[in-house]
Amino acid sequence: MNTVKLSRRDLLIQGSTALVGLAWFQGSRQALAFPHWSGEKVIPWLDQPPANPMPQVVGNLLQWEQLDSWLTPNDKFFTVGHYNKPSIAEQDWSLEVAGLVKRPMRFTLQELKARPRQEVIFTLECSGNHGFPWFLGGIGTAKWAGTPLAPILQEAGVLDNGIEVVFFGSDAGQEEVRSVKMPQNFARSMSLADATNPHNLLCYEMNGVPLPQAHGFPARLIAPGWYGIANVKWLQRIEVVDTRYMGRFMARDYVTIREEQRHGETVWTETSVGRALLKSVPAKVTRHNDQYHIVGAAWGGPIQRVEVQIDGGPWMPATIDRTQDAEFAWKIWSIDWEKPTTGEHTITARAIDTAGNMQPAMDDPRIAKKRTYWESNGQVSRRIRIS
């Protein structure tokens, strides 16, 4: 028989002055993601990442041991820059919708805000996350708000030969291709079908406040379910074209190269980074008196379950917190660690989605034969010492 123990909230409601029991539900019941008790300690991982060698490019990486909320505060949300990081005054900005459309359009920020508002809670992950030893925290979850993109494209009237939608940011740099040097704005594209997904937003708000400058003010694209590279910041132009867009960040960079075996022959494949992949990580281990808990996060699809392995032992089911749930947001999971022995241990997590797809092991060919660091969704192991 399972015993359901009272949470802090339950105890307070009942007028208790003492905190007793555990705020965890067993089996298929819901768990509270971030319980906290006086005297609870986080045990630091032994395998701490080395210092960030590119602070001018990547900033504010998540410290997993500090994960204590479902939403990531704006000032703790990671950033990645590819060119400059423009600071744009609202009065100087407008967004153009052009190309193969019947009715080209232009919007000020106030005009975007006057349109129907939509919100989405979305976990944004850089596709290079876990691709380098130092890059373990390129992820965060926020409540994004803006106006849906699809109705704007519909109003603009995409012509029959328009098949691709290109999103141009205001950030710019110089590129060189075959000795030809050219200024280019950051740009990514989607097929028309992907661009008109009803979840895509022209976003102007992050966690209830105007979009911060570092995250794309005045407006950015939010494409739930896609890696961060697709969520173009500092938007200035949306252009419908009649061919695949082949700029740097679609065709030459953010390209995953894999070695595959087909009929006994080696074949090399190159694919542009796109939708986020299934993934889970152990975030932290906490201790309260003699009780240990492992807490983590899973994302990249409709999560059905998460399993945890300690020191190569059997896979054990974790409990997923369903009290805070959103289609495109990470799921926080936890598991009690009963009486760990003194010494060093390895903790590994894997996620399984509702279709039965499993996060691959590091020796799975999908990971082991991947020759670039993008889309690194192999099972994550962390080392810890119990004293």
N, C-alpha and C positions, 0 to 999 in steps of 0.2 A: 504493500500500500504506500503511495506517495504522500508525503506530508508537505503542504503548502505553507511556507513560513512568511511571516508578516514583513512588509517593506517598511522603511522609515515613514513614508506617507501614511500607511495604514495605522501605524502606532501613534503618529501625531493626531490623526483624526480621532482616534479613540482616547486621546488625552493622556497617553503614556508619557512619562518623563524619562524613561530609560529606553535605550536602543538595544533591542535584543533580536536574536535570530538573524537570518540571512535574507537579503533582498533578491533572491534568485528563485525562480520557479523551475521545477524539474520536468523532464520529459517533454511533452508537446506544449506545455504551458508557456506563457510569455515570461521573459526575463526583463528586469530593469537594467538598462545598459550600463549606467555609471553610478552604482551605489557608492557611498563613501561613509566610512566610519572613523571616528576619532582614533588616531593612532595608526591608521592604515598606511602602509608604505609601499611604494613602487620599487621593485627590485630592478636595477638597471641591467640592460643587456650587456653581455661581454663583448659582442661584436659591434661596437659602436662604429658608425661610418666615419671615414676620414673627413678632413675639412673640405668644404666646398671650394674647388679650385677655380670656379668661374662665377664669383659673386656678382659681377657686372652683367651676367646673363641670366643666372638662376638665383632666386632669392626666397627667403622665408620658408624653407623646406620644413614640412611637418616633422616634429619630434614625436615619434610614436608613443613613447612613454608618457607624454603629456596629453594624450588624447583623453578628453573628459567631457566632450559634448558632441551631440549629433551634428550640429551645424558648426562650421569653422568660422571664427570671427574674422572680419575683413583684414584686420591688422596682422593676422597670423596665417593668411591664405597665401600659398606659394605663387610666385610669379616667374615667367619665362619671357625673355625678350629676344627678338631675332635681328632687329635693326635698332633704330633709336626708339625712345619711349616718349612720344609727343605729349605735350601739355597743351590742350586745346580749349580755348574759351568758347562757352556755349554760343555767344552771339556771332562767332566767326564760323560756326559749323553748320553744315547741312548734309543730308544723305541723298545721293542721287540713285535712282533706279532707271537703268537705261539699257541699251543694246537692242536685242531683237524683241521689242515690245511695241504694241500699238500706241500706247500712251506713256511716254517717259514721264517720270515723276520726281519730285524733290521734296524733302521733308526737313523742317527744323525740329529741334528736340521737343519743343512745345507741341508741335503738330503730331509727333509720334505719341506723346503722352496723352493727347486728346483722343487717340484711337482706343479701341477696346483693350483692356488690360488683362494680362494673363500671367500667372506665376507658376514656377516649377522648382522643385527641390532636386538638385542635380549634383552628383559627385563628379567633379572635373579632375581628370588624371592626365598628366603629361605622358605621352607614349614612350618617353625615355625613362620613366620611373622604374627603378630596379635594373636599369640597363648598365649602370656604373656602380662600383662599390660605394661611392659617396652620395649617390642619388637615390635615396630611399623614401623621400617624403614629398614627391611632386604630386600632391593630391590634396583635395579639400572638398567640402560640401557646403553649398550655400543655397539660400532661397533667392532665385533670380526672378525679376519681374520686367515685363516689357509688353510689346504688342506682337501678336502673331505675324510671321512673315508671309504665310501662304495667301491670306486675303489681299495683301499688297501686290503680290505677283499676279493674282487673279485680276485685280483692278487694272494693273498695267497692261494686261492682255498679251501674254507670251505668244509670239508668232509660231506657226507650225514647225519651222526649222530651228527653233530654239530648243536645245537639248541639255545645255549645261548652264549653271548659274555660278558666277565668279564673285567672290567677296573680297574687296580690296580694303586694306587698312590704310591709315595715314602714316604709319611707320614705314620708313623707306631706307634703302641702302644701294650700294653699287654692286652689280653682278657682272661676271665675265664668263662668256660662253664662246668657245672657239676663237679666242683672242678679241672678241667683240665686247667692249665694256659698255654697260648701260645702267642708268638709274632704274630701280624697280621698287614699287610698293609691295609690302607683304600681301600675299594673296593666296587663297585656297578656293577650291571649287567643289560643287556637288552636282550630281545629275538633277534634272528638273524634278524628278519624282522624289528624290531625297530632300531637296530644298523646300518642297511644298508639304513636307510632313507637318501636321498641325501642332506639334510640340515645339517647333523651332521658333525662337523669339528674337526680335530686335530689342535687345535688353538695355535698360537704362537704370536699373536699380539692383542692388546687391545687399541682401540681408536687411532690407527695410530702409536703406539710405541710398542717395544717388551713387551711381557706379563710381568707385574710386578711380583716380587718374591711372594708377598702375594696372587697373583691370579693364581699361578701355574707354573711359569717359570721352565723349558723351554717350556713345552707344557701341555695343558689340553684338556679335551673333552668339546666341546660346543654342547649341544643337545637342539636346539631351541624347545620351547614348554614344556619342562620338568622343574620341580622344581630344585633348585640349587644343591640338594644332588646328582643328577644324573650326574652333570657336573664335573667329577672327575679332581682334580688339580694334578700337579706334576706327570703326567703320566709316568709310567715306563714299564708297560706290558699290552698287550691286549691278552686275552686268550679265545679261543673258546672251549666250553665244551659241554658234552652230557646230562647234567641235569641242573635243576634250581640251581643257586648259592644261598647259604643260610647263607652267612656271616652276621655279626652283623647288618650292615646298610641296609640289604635287609629283614632279617627275624626276628630280635630281636629288632631293633631300627628303627626309622622312619617307624613305623607301626601305621596305623590309626585304632582305635577300635571304633565301633559303636554298639549301641543297636537298634535293629529293631523289629518291630511288624509284624509277619507273621501268618495269620490265627488265630489271637487272642493269639499267643504265642510270648514270647520274645526270640529273636535270637541275638547272639553276633557275629559280623563279624570282621575280621582282614584283612587289605589290606596293601600292601607295598606302600609307597608314590611314585607317579610316575609323571604323567603329571600335569602341572599347571592348576588350576581351575579358572573359571570366577570370576573377582573381580574388584571393583572400590573403590576409597577413595576420600573424600574431602581433598585437599592438603592445601589450604590456602584461607583466605578471605582478599581482599585488599580494600583499600579506597582511592579514589582520589576526593578531594573536597567533594561533597555530594553523590558520586556515589560508590556503593559497587559491588564487583565482587567475585564470588566463582570459584576457579580453582581446578581441580582435575585430576586424572589419572585413566585409566581403562585398563585392560590387561587380559590375560588368555584365549584368543580365538578371533575369528573374531568379533569385536565389532560392533553391529548394531546401538545401541543408549545407552545413559546414562540418567538416570532420577534422580532428586534431590528433596528431601523433607525437608521442614523447619518446625520445631515444630510439627511434625505429621500431617501436612497439605497435600494438594494434591501433587501428584508427577508431577514435571515440567520437560520438556525436556531440557537437556543441549545441547550446541553446541560443536561438536567435531572438533578439528583442523585436517583437512585433508591435510594441506600444508606439514606436516612432517608425513609420513606414511610408515610403513613397516609391513610385515605380522606378525612378532613375537615381535614387539615393543609395548610398552604402547601407548595408545591414550590419548592425553591431551584434556580435556574438560573444558568448562566454562559456566557460567550463570550469568546474571545480577541479582542483589538482589535489588529490587525496594523498597526504603524507609523503611528499617528495623526499627522497634520500639526500643526504648531504653530498655536495659535489657539483660537477658540471653536467648540464643537461641540454639537449637540443629539442626545440619545439617547432613543429611543422604544421601548417594548416592547408587545407584544400577545400575549394568550393564546388558544389554541384548545382547546376541549374535545373529548372523544372522540366527540361527536355532530356535530362539525364547526362548532359555534357559535364565532364569533370575537368577541373583545372589541371593542366599537365604537370607531371614531375619534371625535374630539371634534366633527367636523362631521356625524356620523351623526344623523339625525332623532331617534333614541332619546335622544341626549344634547343636541343643539342645541335641541330643542324642549321640553326638560324645564325647568320653571319653578321648581322647588324644588331645594334642594341635596342632598336625600337620594338614595341609590342612585347615586352618582357613579362609575360604572365605566368611563368613557371612557379611551382610551389615554393613558398618562402619559408626558410628555416632560420630560427634565431637561437643563439646560445645564451645560457644563463647559469649562474652559480648559486646554489642554495647552501647557506652556511648554518 
